[in-house]
Amino acid sequence: MNKAEQDIRMRILRILESADHEITQREMARRLGISLGKTNYCLAGLVEKGYIRIQRFKNSNNKAAYAYTLTPKGIRERIRLTVNFLGRKMREYELLKHEIAQLEKEVATLGVSNK
């Protein structure tokens, strides 16, 4: 699984852990900025791995609706993915800080103000 897929998986698990468990896939896709089809695909994978449970029920508008619940295994996976994400972003941040410092030195050497 690549970093982008890990990030989407983590974000889905975070949404389900903190949000209304009756969130629609359409709303989840909107929050994630991905297609509805990709959201459905990712949710199916999370169910298959045992990270979430989906319960189907009839809502008040006579439509089938779904409730999503994180399993204990899903909570552990969300924590693992969050720790990996945080470590990766901290490394990126340190590299960016170093690059900014280098660029500031270059600009100062050229006698140009960056303001």
GULOTI-400478 format. One record per atom (N, C-alpha, C): x, y, z; residue number from 1. Coordinates in steps of 0.02 Angstrom, whole numbers, plus 50000, padded with zeros to 5 digits. Layout:
# residues N
<r><px>X</px><py>Y</py><pz>Z</pz><resi>NUM</resi></r>
...
This chain:
# residues 115
<r><px>50043</px><py>49942</py><pz>50000</pz><resi>1</resi></r>
<r><px>50000</px><py>50000</py><pz>50000</pz><resi>1</resi></r>
<r><px>50045</px><py>50062</py><pz>50000</pz><resi>1</resi></r>
<r><px>50031</px><py>50109</py><pz>49953</pz><resi>2</resi></r>
<r><px>50073</px><py>50168</py><pz>49950</pz><resi>2</resi></r>
<r><px>50051</px><py>50220</py><pz>50002</pz><resi>2</resi></r>
<r><px>50089</px><py>50274</py><pz>50006</pz><resi>3</resi></r>
<r><px>50077</px><py>50325</py><pz>50058</pz><resi>3</resi></r>
<r><px>50009</px><py>50358</py><pz>50049</pz><resi>3</resi></r>
<r><px>49989</px><py>50371</py><pz>49987</pz><resi>4</resi></r>
<r><px>49924</px><py>50403</py><pz>49975</pz><resi>4</resi></r>
<r><px>49867</px><py>50358</py><pz>49999</pz><resi>4</resi></r>
<r><px>49872</px><py>50294</py><pz>49985</pz><resi>5</resi></r>
<r><px>49821</px><py>50247</py><pz>50008</pz><resi>5</resi></r>
<r><px>49820</px><py>50242</py><pz>50084</pz><resi>5</resi></r>
<r><px>49879</px><py>50241</py><pz>50115</pz><resi>6</resi></r>
<r><px>49882</px><py>50240</py><pz>50188</pz><resi>6</resi></r>
<r><px>49849</px><py>50303</py><pz>50217</pz><resi>6</resi></r>
<r><px>49862</px><py>50360</py><pz>50185</pz><resi>7</resi></r>
<r><px>49833</px><py>50422</py><pz>50210</pz><resi>7</resi></r>
<r><px>49757</px><py>50421</py><pz>50205</pz><resi>7</resi></r>
<r><px>49731</px><py>50396</py><pz>50150</pz><resi>8</resi></r>
<r><px>49658</px><py>50392</py><pz>50142</pz><resi>8</resi></r>
<r><px>49629</px><py>50344</py><pz>50193</pz><resi>8</resi></r>
<r><px>49661</px><py>50287</py><pz>50202</pz><resi>9</resi></r>
<r><px>49637</px><py>50239</py><pz>50252</pz><resi>9</resi></r>
<r><px>49636</px><py>50270</py><pz>50322</pz><resi>9</resi></r>
<r><px>49690</px><py>50306</py><pz>50339</pz><resi>10</resi></r>
<r><px>49693</px><py>50338</py><pz>50405</pz><resi>10</resi></r>
<r><px>49638</px><py>50390</py><pz>50412</pz><resi>10</resi></r>
<r><px>49628</px><py>50430</py><pz>50360</pz><resi>11</resi></r>
<r><px>49578</px><py>50483</py><pz>50363</pz><resi>11</resi></r>
<r><px>49507</px><py>50453</py><pz>50369</pz><resi>11</resi></r>
<r><px>49493</px><py>50399</py><pz>50334</pz><resi>12</resi></r>
<r><px>49428</px><py>50366</py><pz>50341</pz><resi>12</resi></r>
<r><px>49418</px><py>50342</py><pz>50412</pz><resi>12</resi></r>
<r><px>49468</px><py>50308</py><pz>50439</pz><resi>13</resi></r>
<r><px>49462</px><py>50282</py><pz>50507</pz><resi>13</resi></r>
<r><px>49454</px><py>50339</py><pz>50557</pz><resi>13</resi></r>
<r><px>49488</px><py>50395</py><pz>50546</pz><resi>14</resi></r>
<r><px>49481</px><py>50453</py><pz>50591</pz><resi>14</resi></r>
<r><px>49411</px><py>50482</py><pz>50586</pz><resi>14</resi></r>
<r><px>49385</px><py>50487</py><pz>50526</pz><resi>15</resi></r>
<r><px>49317</px><py>50514</py><pz>50517</pz><resi>15</resi></r>
<r><px>49267</px><py>50469</py><pz>50553</pz><resi>15</resi></r>
<r><px>49274</px><py>50404</py><pz>50543</pz><resi>16</resi></r>
<r><px>49226</px><py>50357</py><pz>50574</pz><resi>16</resi></r>
<r><px>49233</px><py>50355</py><pz>50650</pz><resi>16</resi></r>
<r><px>49292</px><py>50367</py><pz>50675</pz><resi>17</resi></r>
<r><px>49302</px><py>50367</py><pz>50747</pz><resi>17</resi></r>
<r><px>49273</px><py>50430</py><pz>50779</pz><resi>17</resi></r>
<r><px>49276</px><py>50485</py><pz>50744</pz><resi>18</resi></r>
<r><px>49256</px><py>50548</py><pz>50775</pz><resi>18</resi></r>
<r><px>49188</px><py>50574</py><pz>50751</pz><resi>18</resi></r>
<r><px>49163</px><py>50549</py><pz>50696</pz><resi>19</resi></r>
<r><px>49102</px><py>50578</py><pz>50666</pz><resi>19</resi></r>
<r><px>49040</px><py>50537</py><pz>50683</pz><resi>19</resi></r>
<r><px>48986</px><py>50562</py><pz>50658</pz><resi>20</resi></r>
<r><px>48923</px><py>50527</py><pz>50661</pz><resi>20</resi></r>
<r><px>48932</px><py>50460</py><pz>50625</pz><resi>20</resi></r>
<r><px>48914</px><py>50406</py><pz>50657</pz><resi>21</resi></r>
<r><px>48925</px><py>50339</py><pz>50628</pz><resi>21</resi></r>
<r><px>48877</px><py>50326</py><pz>50570</pz><resi>21</resi></r>
<r><px>48830</px><py>50370</py><pz>50559</pz><resi>22</resi></r>
<r><px>48784</px><py>50362</py><pz>50503</pz><resi>22</resi></r>
<r><px>48802</px><py>50408</py><pz>50445</pz><resi>22</resi></r>
<r><px>48865</px><py>50427</py><pz>50440</pz><resi>23</resi></r>
<r><px>48888</px><py>50470</py><pz>50385</pz><resi>23</resi></r>
<r><px>48879</px><py>50433</py><pz>50319</pz><resi>23</resi></r>
<r><px>48859</px><py>50468</py><pz>50268</pz><resi>24</resi></r>
<r><px>48850</px><py>50437</py><pz>50203</pz><resi>24</resi></r>
<r><px>48918</px><py>50432</py><pz>50168</pz><resi>24</resi></r>
<r><px>48922</px><py>50385</py><pz>50122</pz><resi>25</resi></r>
<r><px>48983</px><py>50379</py><pz>50083</pz><resi>25</resi></r>
<r><px>48994</px><py>50442</py><pz>50041</pz><resi>25</resi></r>
<r><px>48940</px><py>50471</py><pz>50018</pz><resi>26</resi></r>
<r><px>48946</px><py>50533</py><pz>49979</pz><resi>26</resi></r>
<r><px>48977</px><py>50589</py><pz>50021</pz><resi>26</resi></r>
<r><px>48955</px><py>50596</py><pz>50083</pz><resi>27</resi></r>
<r><px>48982</px><py>50647</py><pz>50127</pz><resi>27</resi></r>
<r><px>49055</px><py>50631</py><pz>50144</pz><resi>27</resi></r>
<r><px>49070</px><py>50568</py><pz>50155</pz><resi>28</resi></r>
<r><px>49138</px><py>50548</py><pz>50169</pz><resi>28</resi></r>
<r><px>49183</px><py>50564</py><pz>50109</pz><resi>28</resi></r>
<r><px>49160</px><py>50549</py><pz>50050</pz><resi>29</resi></r>
<r><px>49199</px><py>50563</py><pz>49989</pz><resi>29</resi></r>
<r><px>49212</px><py>50638</py><pz>49983</pz><resi>29</resi></r>
<r><px>49161</px><py>50678</py><pz>49999</pz><resi>30</resi></r>
<r><px>49168</px><py>50751</py><pz>49996</pz><resi>30</resi></r>
<r><px>49222</px><py>50774</py><pz>50045</pz><resi>30</resi></r>
<r><px>49220</px><py>50749</py><pz>50106</pz><resi>31</resi></r>
<r><px>49269</px><py>50769</py><pz>50157</pz><resi>31</resi></r>
<r><px>49339</px><py>50747</py><pz>50138</pz><resi>31</resi></r>
<r><px>49345</px><py>50689</py><pz>50107</pz><resi>32</resi></r>
<r><px>49410</px><py>50663</py><pz>50088</pz><resi>32</resi></r>
<r><px>49437</px><py>50693</py><pz>50023</pz><resi>32</resi></r>
<r><px>49392</px><py>50721</py><pz>49983</pz><resi>33</resi></r>
<r><px>49412</px><py>50749</py><pz>49919</pz><resi>33</resi></r>
<r><px>49427</px><py>50695</py><pz>49868</pz><resi>33</resi></r>
<r><px>49392</px><py>50638</py><pz>49873</pz><resi>34</resi></r>
<r><px>49402</px><py>50583</py><pz>49826</pz><resi>34</resi></r>
<r><px>49333</px><py>50563</py><pz>49798</pz><resi>34</resi></r>
<r><px>49333</px><py>50521</py><pz>49747</pz><resi>35</resi></r>
<r><px>49271</px><py>50502</py><pz>49715</pz><resi>35</resi></r>
<r><px>49230</px><py>50456</py><pz>49761</pz><resi>35</resi></r>
<r><px>49167</px><py>50453</py><pz>49747</pz><resi>36</resi></r>
<r><px>49122</px><py>50408</py><pz>49784</pz><resi>36</resi></r>
<r><px>49142</px><py>50335</py><pz>49773</pz><resi>36</resi></r>
<r><px>49161</px><py>50319</py><pz>49711</pz><resi>37</resi></r>
<r><px>49182</px><py>50250</py><pz>49696</pz><resi>37</resi></r>
<r><px>49244</px><py>50230</py><pz>49735</pz><resi>37</resi></r>
<r><px>49292</px><py>50275</py><pz>49739</pz><resi>38</resi></r>
<r><px>49353</px><py>50261</py><pz>49778</pz><resi>38</resi></r>
<r><px>49337</px><py>50254</py><pz>49852</pz><resi>38</resi></r>
<r><px>49292</px><py>50295</py><pz>49876</pz><resi>39</resi></r>
<r><px>49271</px><py>50290</py><pz>49946</pz><resi>39</resi></r>
<r><px>49240</px><py>50222</py><pz>49960</pz><resi>39</resi></r>
<r><px>49195</px><py>50201</py><pz>49916</pz><resi>40</resi></r>
<r><px>49163</px><py>50136</py><pz>49923</pz><resi>40</resi></r>
<r><px>49214</px><py>50080</py><pz>49921</pz><resi>40</resi></r>
<r><px>49262</px><py>50084</py><pz>49876</pz><resi>41</resi></r>
<r><px>49314</px><py>50034</py><pz>49870</pz><resi>41</resi></r>
<r><px>49356</px><py>50030</py><pz>49934</pz><resi>41</resi></r>
<r><px>49375</px><py>50089</py><pz>49960</pz><resi>42</resi></r>
<r><px>49415</px><py>50091</py><pz>50022</pz><resi>42</resi></r>
<r><px>49376</px><py>50063</py><pz>50082</pz><resi>42</resi></r>
<r><px>49313</px><py>50081</py><pz>50087</pz><resi>43</resi></r>
<r><px>49272</px><py>50055</py><pz>50142</pz><resi>43</resi></r>
<r><px>49266</px><py>49979</py><pz>50138</pz><resi>43</resi></r>
<r><px>49256</px><py>49954</py><pz>50077</pz><resi>44</resi></r>
<r><px>49250</px><py>49881</py><pz>50069</pz><resi>44</resi></r>
<r><px>49315</px><py>49846</py><pz>50091</pz><resi>44</resi></r>
<r><px>49372</px><py>49876</py><pz>50075</pz><resi>45</resi></r>
<r><px>49436</px><py>49848</py><pz>50097</pz><resi>45</resi></r>
<r><px>49444</px><py>49849</py><pz>50172</pz><resi>45</resi></r>
<r><px>49420</px><py>49903</py><pz>50203</pz><resi>46</resi></r>
<r><px>49424</px><py>49908</py><pz>50277</pz><resi>46</resi></r>
<r><px>49379</px><py>49857</py><pz>50310</pz><resi>46</resi></r>
<r><px>49321</px><py>49844</py><pz>50280</pz><resi>47</resi></r>
<r><px>49276</px><py>49793</py><pz>50307</pz><resi>47</resi></r>
<r><px>49309</px><py>49724</py><pz>50299</pz><resi>47</resi></r>
<r><px>49337</px><py>49712</py><pz>50240</pz><resi>48</resi></r>
<r><px>49369</px><py>49647</py><pz>50226</pz><resi>48</resi></r>
<r><px>49426</px><py>49632</py><pz>50275</pz><resi>48</resi></r>
<r><px>49463</px><py>49684</py><pz>50294</pz><resi>49</resi></r>
<r><px>49518</px><py>49675</py><pz>50341</pz><resi>49</resi></r>
<r><px>49495</px><py>49673</py><pz>50414</pz><resi>49</resi></r>
<r><px>49431</px><py>49686</py><pz>50425</pz><resi>50</resi></r>
<r><px>49404</px><py>49682</py><pz>50493</pz><resi>50</resi></r>
<r><px>49414</px><py>49745</py><pz>50534</pz><resi>50</resi></r>
<r><px>49428</px><py>49802</py><pz>50500</pz><resi>51</resi></r>
<r><px>49439</px><py>49865</py><pz>50534</pz><resi>51</resi></r>
<r><px>49374</px><py>49902</py><pz>50550</pz><resi>51</resi></r>
<r><px>49324</px><py>49891</py><pz>50508</pz><resi>52</resi></r>
<r><px>49258</px><py>49922</py><pz>50521</pz><resi>52</resi></r>
<r><px>49203</px><py>49871</py><pz>50510</pz><resi>52</resi></r>
<r><px>49146</px><py>49885</py><pz>50541</pz><resi>53</resi></r>
<r><px>49085</px><py>49846</py><pz>50530</pz><resi>53</resi></r>
<r><px>49035</px><py>49894</py><pz>50500</pz><resi>53</resi></r>
<r><px>48996</px><py>49868</py><pz>50454</pz><resi>54</resi></r>
<r><px>48942</px><py>49908</py><pz>50424</pz><resi>54</resi></r>
<r><px>48876</px><py>49874</py><pz>50442</pz><resi>54</resi></r>
<r><px>48832</px><py>49914</py><pz>50469</pz><resi>55</resi></r>
<r><px>48765</px><py>49890</py><pz>50486</pz><resi>55</resi></r>
<r><px>48714</px><py>49925</py><pz>50442</pz><resi>55</resi></r>
<r><px>48673</px><py>49887</py><pz>50408</pz><resi>56</resi></r>
<r><px>48622</px><py>49915</py><pz>50364</pz><resi>56</resi></r>
<r><px>48557</px><py>49921</py><pz>50404</pz><resi>56</resi></r>
<r><px>48522</px><py>49976</py><pz>50394</pz><resi>57</resi></r>
<r><px>48458</px><py>49985</py><pz>50426</pz><resi>57</resi></r>
<r><px>48416</px><py>50032</py><pz>50383</pz><resi>57</resi></r>
<r><px>48353</px><py>50037</py><pz>50400</pz><resi>58</resi></r>
<r><px>48308</px><py>50083</py><pz>50365</pz><resi>58</resi></r>
<r><px>48307</px><py>50148</py><pz>50404</pz><resi>58</resi></r>
<r><px>48318</px><py>50203</py><pz>50369</pz><resi>59</resi></r>
<r><px>48315</px><py>50267</py><pz>50404</pz><resi>59</resi></r>
<r><px>48244</px><py>50295</py><pz>50398</pz><resi>59</resi></r>
<r><px>48234</px><py>50352</py><pz>50427</pz><resi>60</resi></r>
<r><px>48167</px><py>50380</py><pz>50432</pz><resi>60</resi></r>
<r><px>48138</px><py>50400</py><pz>50364</pz><resi>60</resi></r>
<r><px>48179</px><py>50406</py><pz>50313</pz><resi>61</resi></r>
<r><px>48156</px><py>50424</py><pz>50246</pz><resi>61</resi></r>
<r><px>48141</px><py>50363</py><pz>50202</pz><resi>61</resi></r>
<r><px>48135</px><py>50305</py><pz>50233</pz><resi>62</resi></r>
<r><px>48121</px><py>50243</py><pz>50197</pz><resi>62</resi></r>
<r><px>48176</px><py>50224</py><pz>50147</pz><resi>62</resi></r>
<r><px>48237</px><py>50243</py><pz>50161</pz><resi>63</resi></r>
<r><px>48294</px><py>50225</py><pz>50120</pz><resi>63</resi></r>
<r><px>48340</px><py>50181</py><pz>50161</pz><resi>63</resi></r>
<r><px>48376</px><py>50139</py><pz>50126</pz><resi>64</resi></r>
<r><px>48426</px><py>50099</py><pz>50161</pz><resi>64</resi></r>
<r><px>48484</px><py>50144</py><pz>50180</pz><resi>64</resi></r>
<r><px>48507</px><py>50139</py><pz>50241</pz><resi>65</resi></r>
<r><px>48563</px><py>50178</py><pz>50265</pz><resi>65</resi></r>
<r><px>48613</px><py>50131</py><pz>50299</pz><resi>65</resi></r>
<r><px>48672</px><py>50156</py><pz>50311</pz><resi>66</resi></r>
<r><px>48724</px><py>50115</py><pz>50341</pz><resi>66</resi></r>
<r><px>48754</px><py>50151</py><pz>50400</pz><resi>66</resi></r>
<r><px>48771</px><py>50113</py><pz>50451</pz><resi>67</resi></r>
<r><px>48807</px><py>50140</py><pz>50508</pz><resi>67</resi></r>
<r><px>48875</px><py>50106</py><pz>50509</pz><resi>67</resi></r>
<r><px>48928</px><py>50145</py><pz>50518</pz><resi>68</resi></r>
<r><px>48996</px><py>50120</py><pz>50517</pz><resi>68</resi></r>
<r><px>49023</px><py>50121</py><pz>50588</pz><resi>68</resi></r>
<r><px>49054</px><py>50066</py><pz>50608</pz><resi>69</resi></r>
<r><px>49083</px><py>50061</py><pz>50675</pz><resi>69</resi></r>
<r><px>49154</px><py>50034</py><pz>50669</pz><resi>69</resi></r>
<r><px>49201</px><py>50068</py><pz>50702</pz><resi>70</resi></r>
<r><px>49269</px><py>50043</py><pz>50705</pz><resi>70</resi></r>
<r><px>49272</px><py>49984</py><pz>50752</pz><resi>70</resi></r>
<r><px>49307</px><py>49934</py><pz>50732</pz><resi>71</resi></r>
<r><px>49319</px><py>49876</py><pz>50776</pz><resi>71</resi></r>
<r><px>49381</px><py>49892</py><pz>50818</pz><resi>71</resi></r>
<r><px>49394</px><py>49853</py><pz>50871</pz><resi>72</resi></r>
<r><px>49456</px><py>49863</py><pz>50908</pz><resi>72</resi></r>
<r><px>49518</px><py>49858</py><pz>50862</pz><resi>72</resi></r>
<r><px>49515</px><py>49812</py><pz>50815</pz><resi>73</resi></r>
<r><px>49570</px><py>49805</py><pz>50766</pz><resi>73</resi></r>
<r><px>49576</px><py>49869</py><pz>50724</pz><resi>73</resi></r>
<r><px>49519</px><py>49899</py><pz>50706</pz><resi>74</resi></r>
<r><px>49519</px><py>49961</py><pz>50668</pz><resi>74</resi></r>
<r><px>49548</px><py>50019</py><pz>50707</pz><resi>74</resi></r>
<r><px>49534</px><py>50021</py><pz>50772</pz><resi>75</resi></r>
<r><px>49561</px><py>50074</py><pz>50814</pz><resi>75</resi></r>
<r><px>49637</px><py>50068</py><pz>50818</pz><resi>75</resi></r>
<r><px>49662</px><py>50006</py><pz>50826</pz><resi>76</resi></r>
<r><px>49734</px><py>49995</py><pz>50827</pz><resi>76</resi></r>
<r><px>49766</px><py>50015</py><pz>50761</pz><resi>76</resi></r>
<r><px>49733</px><py>49999</py><pz>50705</pz><resi>77</resi></r>
<r><px>49759</px><py>50017</py><pz>50639</pz><resi>77</resi></r>
<r><px>49760</px><py>50093</py><pz>50630</pz><resi>77</resi></r>
<r><px>49708</px><py>50127</py><pz>50653</pz><resi>78</resi></r>
<r><px>49706</px><py>50200</py><pz>50648</pz><resi>78</resi></r>
<r><px>49764</px><py>50231</py><pz>50687</pz><resi>78</resi></r>
<r><px>49778</px><py>50205</py><pz>50745</pz><resi>79</resi></r>
<r><px>49834</px><py>50229</py><pz>50786</pz><resi>79</resi></r>
<r><px>49900</px><py>50216</py><pz>50750</pz><resi>79</resi></r>
<r><px>49909</px><py>50156</py><pz>50723</pz><resi>80</resi></r>
<r><px>49970</px><py>50139</py><pz>50687</pz><resi>80</resi></r>
<r><px>49980</px><py>50185</py><pz>50627</pz><resi>80</resi></r>
<r><px>49928</px><py>50194</py><pz>50588</pz><resi>81</resi></r>
<r><px>49933</px><py>50237</py><pz>50529</pz><resi>81</resi></r>
<r><px>49947</px><py>50310</py><pz>50549</pz><resi>81</resi></r>
<r><px>49916</px><py>50333</py><pz>50603</pz><resi>82</resi></r>
<r><px>49927</px><py>50401</py><pz>50626</pz><resi>82</resi></r>
<r><px>49999</px><py>50412</py><pz>50648</pz><resi>82</resi></r>
<r><px>50027</px><py>50364</py><pz>50684</pz><resi>83</resi></r>
<r><px>50097</px><py>50368</py><pz>50705</pz><resi>83</resi></r>
<r><px>50143</px><py>50370</py><pz>50644</pz><resi>83</resi></r>
<r><px>50130</px><py>50327</py><pz>50595</pz><resi>84</resi></r>
<r><px>50171</px><py>50326</py><pz>50534</pz><resi>84</resi></r>
<r><px>50165</px><py>50393</py><pz>50496</pz><resi>84</resi></r>
<r><px>50103</px><py>50418</py><pz>50490</pz><resi>85</resi></r>
<r><px>50090</px><py>50481</py><pz>50456</pz><resi>85</resi></r>
<r><px>50128</px><py>50538</py><pz>50490</pz><resi>85</resi></r>
<r><px>50122</px><py>50541</py><pz>50556</pz><resi>86</resi></r>
<r><px>50154</px><py>50594</py><pz>50594</pz><resi>86</resi></r>
<r><px>50230</px><py>50591</py><pz>50586</pz><resi>86</resi></r>
<r><px>50259</px><py>50532</py><pz>50589</pz><resi>87</resi></r>
<r><px>50331</px><py>50525</py><pz>50580</pz><resi>87</resi></r>
<r><px>50353</px><py>50548</py><pz>50510</pz><resi>87</resi></r>
<r><px>50315</px><py>50528</py><pz>50459</pz><resi>88</resi></r>
<r><px>50330</px><py>50548</py><pz>50391</pz><resi>88</resi></r>
<r><px>50325</px><py>50624</py><pz>50382</pz><resi>88</resi></r>
<r><px>50273</px><py>50654</py><pz>50410</pz><resi>89</resi></r>
<r><px>50264</px><py>50727</py><pz>50403</pz><resi>89</resi></r>
<r><px>50317</px><py>50765</py><pz>50442</pz><resi>89</resi></r>
<r><px>50338</px><py>50739</py><pz>50499</pz><resi>90</resi></r>
<r><px>50392</px><py>50771</py><pz>50537</pz><resi>90</resi></r>
<r><px>50457</px><py>50770</py><pz>50498</pz><resi>90</resi></r>
<r><px>50472</px><py>50714</py><pz>50466</pz><resi>91</resi></r>
<r><px>50532</px><py>50710</py><pz>50424</pz><resi>91</resi></r>
<r><px>50528</px><py>50760</py><pz>50366</pz><resi>91</resi></r>
<r><px>50469</px><py>50764</py><pz>50334</pz><resi>92</resi></r>
<r><px>50459</px><py>50811</py><pz>50279</pz><resi>92</resi></r>
<r><px>50468</px><py>50883</py><pz>50304</pz><resi>92</resi></r>
<r><px>50442</px><py>50897</py><pz>50363</pz><resi>93</resi></r>
<r><px>50447</px><py>50964</py><pz>50393</pz><resi>93</resi></r>
<r><px>50520</px><py>50982</py><pz>50405</pz><resi>93</resi></r>
<r><px>50559</px><py>50935</py><pz>50433</pz><resi>94</resi></r>
<r><px>50630</px><py>50949</py><pz>50446</pz><resi>94</resi></r>
<r><px>50667</px><py>50961</py><pz>50381</pz><resi>94</resi></r>
<r><px>50652</px><py>50921</py><pz>50329</pz><resi>95</resi></r>
<r><px>50685</px><py>50932</py><pz>50264</pz><resi>95</resi></r>
<r><px>50666</px><py>51000</py><pz>50235</pz><resi>95</resi></r>
<r><px>50603</px><py>51019</py><pz>50242</pz><resi>96</resi></r>
<r><px>50580</px><py>51084</py><pz>50217</pz><resi>96</resi></r>
<r><px>50614</px><py>51141</py><pz>50256</pz><resi>96</resi></r>
<r><px>50619</px><py>51134</py><pz>50322</pz><resi>97</resi></r>
<r><px>50653</px><py>51186</py><pz>50362</pz><resi>97</resi></r>
<r><px>50725</px><py>51194</py><pz>50338</pz><resi>97</resi></r>
<r><px>50759</px><py>51138</py><pz>50325</pz><resi>98</resi></r>
<r><px>50828</px><py>51139</py><pz>50302</pz><resi>98</resi></r>
<r><px>50833</px><py>51174</py><pz>50234</pz><resi>98</resi></r>
<r><px>50787</px><py>51157</py><pz>50189</pz><resi>99</resi></r>
<r><px>50786</px><py>51187</py><pz>50122</pz><resi>99</resi></r>
<r><px>50774</px><py>51263</py><pz>50126</pz><resi>99</resi></r>
<r><px>50728</px><py>51283</py><pz>50169</pz><resi>100</resi></r>
<r><px>50714</px><py>51355</py><pz>50178</pz><resi>100</resi></r>
<r><px>50775</px><py>51391</py><pz>50204</pz><resi>100</resi></r>
<r><px>50809</px><py>51361</py><pz>50253</pz><resi>101</resi></r>
<r><px>50870</px><py>51391</py><pz>50280</pz><resi>101</resi></r>
<r><px>50923</px><py>51400</py><pz>50226</pz><resi>101</resi></r>
<r><px>50930</px><py>51349</py><pz>50182</pz><resi>102</resi></r>
<r><px>50978</px><py>51352</py><pz>50127</pz><resi>102</resi></r>
<r><px>50960</px><py>51408</py><pz>50079</pz><resi>102</resi></r>
<r><px>50896</px><py>51413</py><pz>50063</pz><resi>103</resi></r>
<r><px>50874</px><py>51465</py><pz>50017</pz><resi>103</resi></r>
<r><px>50884</px><py>51535</py><pz>50046</pz><resi>103</resi></r>
<r><px>50871</px><py>51542</py><pz>50111</pz><resi>104</resi></r>
<r><px>50881</px><py>51607</py><pz>50144</pz><resi>104</resi></r>
<r><px>50955</px><py>51627</py><pz>50141</pz><resi>104</resi></r>
<r><px>50999</px><py>51578</py><pz>50150</pz><resi>105</resi></r>
<r><px>51071</px><py>51593</py><pz>50145</pz><resi>105</resi></r>
<r><px>51090</px><py>51615</py><pz>50074</pz><resi>105</resi></r>
<r><px>51062</px><py>51580</py><pz>50024</pz><resi>106</resi></r>
<r><px>51075</px><py>51599</py><pz>49955</pz><resi>106</resi></r>
<r><px>51052</px><py>51670</py><pz>49941</pz><resi>106</resi></r>
<r><px>50992</px><py>51686</py><pz>49963</pz><resi>107</resi></r>
<r><px>50964</px><py>51753</py><pz>49952</pz><resi>107</resi></r>
<r><px>51007</px><py>51805</py><pz>49988</pz><resi>107</resi></r>
<r><px>51028</px><py>51790</py><pz>50049</pz><resi>108</resi></r>
<r><px>51070</px><py>51837</py><pz>50087</pz><resi>108</resi></r>
<r><px>51137</px><py>51847</py><pz>50052</pz><resi>108</resi></r>
<r><px>51165</px><py>51794</py><pz>50025</pz><resi>109</resi></r>
<r><px>51229</px><py>51797</py><pz>49989</pz><resi>109</resi></r>
<r><px>51223</px><py>51841</py><pz>49928</pz><resi>109</resi></r>
<r><px>51166</px><py>51839</py><pz>49897</pz><resi>110</resi></r>
<r><px>51155</px><py>51880</py><pz>49836</pz><resi>110</resi></r>
<r><px>51137</px><py>51953</py><pz>49855</pz><resi>110</resi></r>
<r><px>51128</px><py>51966</py><pz>49919</pz><resi>111</resi></r>
<r><px>51113</px><py>52033</py><pz>49941</pz><resi>111</resi></r>
<r><px>51041</px><py>52054</py><pz>49927</pz><resi>111</resi></r>
<r><px>50997</px><py>52005</py><pz>49922</pz><resi>112</resi></r>
<r><px>50927</px><py>52019</py><pz>49907</pz><resi>112</resi></r>
<r><px>50886</px><py>52008</py><pz>49970</pz><resi>112</resi></r>
<r><px>50840</px><py>52053</py><pz>49983</pz><resi>113</resi></r>
<r><px>50796</px><py>52044</py><pz>50041</pz><resi>113</resi></r>
<r><px>50737</px><py>52000</py><pz>50020</pz><resi>113</resi></r>
<r><px>50717</px><py>51955</py><pz>50064</pz><resi>114</resi></r>
<r><px>50660</px><py>51912</py><pz>50048</pz><resi>114</resi></r>
<r><px>50595</px><py>51940</py><pz>50074</pz><resi>114</resi></r>
<r><px>50595</px><py>52004</py><pz>50093</pz><resi>115</resi></r>
<r><px>50535</px><py>52036</py><pz>50120</pz><resi>115</resi></r>
<r><px>50508</px><py>52089</py><pz>50074</pz><resi>115</resi></r>
